[in-house]
Amino acid sequence: MALNKNVLVAGDKAPQFALPDDHGNTITLKDFKGKTVVIYFYPKDMTPGCTSESCDFRDNIKKFKTKKVVILGISKDSVARHEKFRDKYELNFPLLSDETGEVCKKYGVWQEKSLYGKKFMGIVRSTFIIDGSGVITHVFPKVKVNSHVEAVLAAVSDR
């Protein structure tokens, strides 16, 4: 298992993508040109940490919208699973399906992980803030869910 050494940093141009959302519509990064975009990559729908993080973004969506910030969640889950996750937790922003993992690899979040001594490849919970010209302004690698959304809000408020 090779580690992904392509972890992006602030100042890098954000990789473009075209992915289906939880409604089956294709969403591209170019759709949000001129807007600040927060992309959070998370391992799996319906798991405790991912649910907590997604609900924190949901509960703070008005604060992000007043700052004209778009929230996008990305995992390798299917569109159908995203739809169930969205509906169950009343999520109010797009969840994008990267089933092939290509976007996860481009952003450097597909990495070797370890759980109970077992090594495997998976999404390392990470968040990127991208400015209106497509440049990454902030990277939050290896995110801890508690107080993460507050840190992201503070970062977009500093802009």
The 8 nearest C-alpha neighbors of each residue, nearest first, counted from 0:
[[1, 2, 111, 120, 119, 118, 110, 3],
 [2, 0, 3, 111, 110, 120, 4, 109],
 [1, 3, 110, 111, 4, 0, 109, 120],
 [2, 4, 110, 5, 107, 1, 109, 6],
 [3, 5, 6, 2, 107, 110, 1, 7],
 [6, 4, 107, 3, 7, 106, 105, 104],
 [5, 7, 107, 4, 106, 8, 108, 3],
 [6, 8, 106, 5, 107, 11, 9, 138],
 [7, 9, 11, 138, 10, 6, 135, 137],
 [10, 8, 136, 135, 137, 11, 138, 7],
 [9, 11, 135, 134, 136, 8, 12, 137],
 [12, 10, 135, 9, 8, 134, 13, 7],
 [11, 13, 134, 133, 135, 14, 10, 9],
 [12, 14, 134, 133, 135, 11, 15, 129],
 [15, 13, 12, 105, 16, 106, 102, 28],
 [14, 16, 28, 13, 27, 17, 29, 102],
 [17, 15, 27, 28, 18, 14, 102, 26],
 [16, 18, 27, 26, 25, 19, 28, 15],
 [19, 17, 25, 26, 95, 96, 16, 20],
 [20, 18, 25, 23, 24, 95, 96, 26],
 [19, 21, 95, 23, 22, 94, 24, 93],
 [20, 22, 82, 78, 81, 94, 23, 93],
 [23, 21, 20, 24, 82, 78, 19, 93],
 [22, 24, 20, 19, 21, 78, 25, 79],
 [25, 23, 19, 20, 22, 26, 21, 18],
 [24, 26, 19, 18, 17, 20, 23, 27],
 [25, 27, 18, 17, 19, 24, 20, 28],
 [28, 26, 17, 29, 30, 16, 18, 25],
 [27, 29, 30, 15, 31, 16, 26, 17],
 [28, 30, 27, 32, 31, 15, 133, 16],
 [31, 29, 28, 27, 32, 26, 33, 34],
 [30, 32, 29, 34, 28, 33, 36, 131],
 [33, 31, 29, 131, 34, 30, 132, 133],
 [131, 32, 34, 132, 31, 35, 130, 133],
 [35, 33, 131, 31, 32, 36, 130, 68],
 [34, 36, 130, 68, 131, 129, 69, 37],
 [37, 35, 69, 129, 68, 128, 70, 34],
 [36, 38, 128, 70, 127, 69, 71, 129],
 [39, 37, 71, 127, 126, 72, 70, 36],
 [38, 40, 126, 72, 125, 73, 127, 71],
 [41, 39, 73, 125, 124, 74, 72, 126],
 [40, 42, 124, 74, 43, 49, 73, 122],
 [43, 41, 122, 74, 124, 123, 121, 40],
 [44, 42, 41, 46, 74, 49, 45, 76],
 [43, 45, 46, 84, 49, 76, 81, 50],
 [44, 46, 50, 84, 43, 47, 49, 48],
 [47, 45, 49, 44, 48, 50, 43, 42],
 [48, 46, 50, 49, 51, 45, 52, 44],
 [49, 47, 51, 50, 46, 52, 144, 53],
 [48, 50, 52, 46, 51, 47, 53, 41],
 [49, 51, 53, 47, 48, 52, 45, 46],
 [50, 52, 48, 54, 49, 53, 47, 55],
 [53, 51, 55, 49, 54, 50, 144, 48],
 [54, 52, 50, 56, 55, 51, 49, 57],
 [53, 55, 57, 51, 56, 52, 58, 50],
 [56, 54, 52, 58, 57, 53, 51, 59],
 [55, 57, 53, 59, 54, 58, 60, 148],
 [58, 56, 54, 60, 55, 59, 90, 91],
 [57, 59, 55, 56, 60, 54, 61, 53],
 [60, 58, 56, 62, 57, 61, 55, 63],
 [59, 61, 63, 57, 62, 58, 56, 64],
 [62, 60, 64, 63, 59, 65, 58, 57],
 [61, 63, 65, 60, 59, 64, 66, 152],
 [64, 62, 68, 60, 66, 61, 65, 67],
 [63, 65, 67, 61, 66, 68, 62, 60],
 [66, 64, 62, 67, 63, 61, 68, 60],
 [65, 67, 64, 63, 68, 62, 156, 155],
 [68, 66, 64, 65, 63, 69, 34, 35],
 [67, 69, 35, 63, 64, 66, 36, 34],
 [68, 70, 36, 37, 35, 71, 67, 64],
 [71, 69, 37, 36, 38, 92, 68, 72],
 [72, 70, 38, 93, 94, 37, 39, 92],
 [71, 73, 94, 39, 38, 40, 95, 93],
 [74, 72, 95, 40, 94, 96, 39, 41],
 [75, 73, 41, 76, 96, 40, 97, 42],
 [74, 76, 98, 97, 96, 100, 77, 73],
 [75, 77, 74, 96, 98, 80, 43, 81],
 [78, 76, 80, 79, 96, 81, 98, 75],
 [77, 79, 81, 21, 80, 96, 82, 20],
 [80, 78, 82, 77, 81, 83, 21, 76],
 [79, 81, 83, 77, 82, 78, 76, 84],
 [82, 80, 84, 78, 21, 79, 83, 85],
 [81, 83, 21, 79, 85, 80, 84, 86],
 [84, 82, 80, 86, 81, 85, 87, 79],
 [83, 85, 81, 87, 82, 86, 44, 80],
 [86, 84, 90, 82, 89, 83, 88, 87],
 [85, 87, 89, 83, 84, 88, 82, 90],
 [86, 88, 84, 85, 89, 83, 90, 82],
 [87, 89, 90, 86, 85, 84, 54, 50],
 [90, 88, 86, 85, 87, 91, 57, 84],
 [91, 89, 85, 88, 57, 92, 86, 54],
 [90, 92, 57, 89, 93, 85, 60, 56],
 [91, 93, 90, 70, 71, 94, 57, 72],
 [94, 92, 71, 20, 95, 21, 72, 91],
 [93, 95, 72, 20, 21, 73, 71, 81],
 [96, 94, 20, 73, 19, 18, 72, 93],
 [95, 97, 75, 77, 19, 98, 76, 78],
 [98, 96, 75, 100, 99, 74, 95, 102],
 [97, 99, 75, 100, 96, 76, 77, 74],
 [100, 98, 101, 97, 75, 102, 103, 96],
 [99, 101, 103, 97, 98, 102, 104, 75],
 [102, 100, 104, 103, 99, 105, 97, 98],
 [101, 103, 105, 104, 100, 106, 97, 16],
 [102, 104, 100, 106, 108, 109, 101, 105],
 [103, 105, 107, 101, 109, 102, 106, 108],
 [106, 104, 102, 107, 103, 101, 14, 5],
 [105, 107, 103, 104, 108, 7, 6, 102],
 [108, 106, 6, 104, 5, 105, 109, 3],
 [107, 109, 123, 103, 122, 106, 110, 104],
 [110, 108, 122, 104, 121, 103, 107, 123],
 [111, 109, 2, 120, 3, 121, 108, 112],
 [110, 112, 120, 119, 2, 121, 118, 113],
 [111, 113, 119, 118, 120, 110, 121, 114],
 [112, 114, 118, 117, 116, 119, 115, 111],
 [113, 115, 117, 116, 118, 112, 119, 111],
 [114, 116, 117, 113, 118, 112, 119, 111],
 [115, 117, 114, 113, 118, 112, 119, 111],
 [118, 116, 114, 113, 115, 119, 112, 111],
 [119, 117, 113, 112, 116, 114, 111, 120],
 [120, 118, 112, 111, 113, 121, 117, 0],
 [121, 119, 111, 110, 112, 109, 118, 122],
 [122, 120, 109, 110, 111, 112, 123, 119],
 [121, 123, 109, 42, 108, 124, 110, 41],
 [122, 124, 108, 141, 125, 121, 109, 110],
 [123, 125, 41, 141, 142, 40, 122, 42],
 [126, 124, 140, 40, 139, 141, 142, 39],
 [127, 125, 39, 139, 38, 138, 40, 140],
 [126, 128, 138, 38, 37, 137, 129, 139],
 [127, 129, 37, 137, 136, 135, 36, 38],
 [130, 128, 135, 36, 134, 35, 136, 133],
 [129, 131, 35, 133, 134, 132, 135, 34],
 [33, 132, 130, 34, 35, 32, 133, 129],
 [131, 133, 130, 134, 33, 32, 129, 34],
 [132, 134, 130, 131, 13, 129, 12, 135],
 [135, 133, 12, 129, 130, 13, 132, 11],
 [134, 136, 129, 9, 10, 11, 128, 13],
 [135, 137, 9, 128, 129, 10, 134, 130],
 [138, 136, 128, 9, 127, 135, 139, 129],
 [139, 137, 127, 126, 140, 8, 9, 128],
 [138, 140, 126, 125, 142, 127, 137, 141],
 [141, 139, 125, 142, 138, 126, 124, 123],
 [142, 140, 124, 125, 123, 143, 139, 126],
 [143, 141, 124, 140, 125, 144, 139, 147],
 [142, 144, 145, 147, 141, 146, 124, 48],
 [143, 145, 147, 52, 142, 146, 48, 51],
 [144, 146, 147, 143, 52, 148, 51, 142],
 [147, 145, 149, 148, 144, 150, 143, 55],
 [148, 146, 150, 144, 149, 145, 151, 143],
 [147, 149, 151, 150, 146, 152, 56, 55],
 [148, 150, 152, 146, 147, 151, 153, 154],
 [151, 149, 153, 147, 148, 152, 154, 146],
 [150, 152, 148, 154, 153, 149, 155, 147],
 [153, 151, 149, 155, 154, 150, 156, 148],
 [152, 154, 156, 150, 151, 155, 149, 157],
 [155, 153, 151, 157, 156, 152, 150, 158],
 [154, 156, 152, 157, 158, 153, 151, 66],
 [157, 155, 153, 154, 158, 152, 66, 151],
 [158, 156, 154, 155, 153, 152, 151, 150],
 [157, 156, 155, 154, 153, 136, 130, 66]]
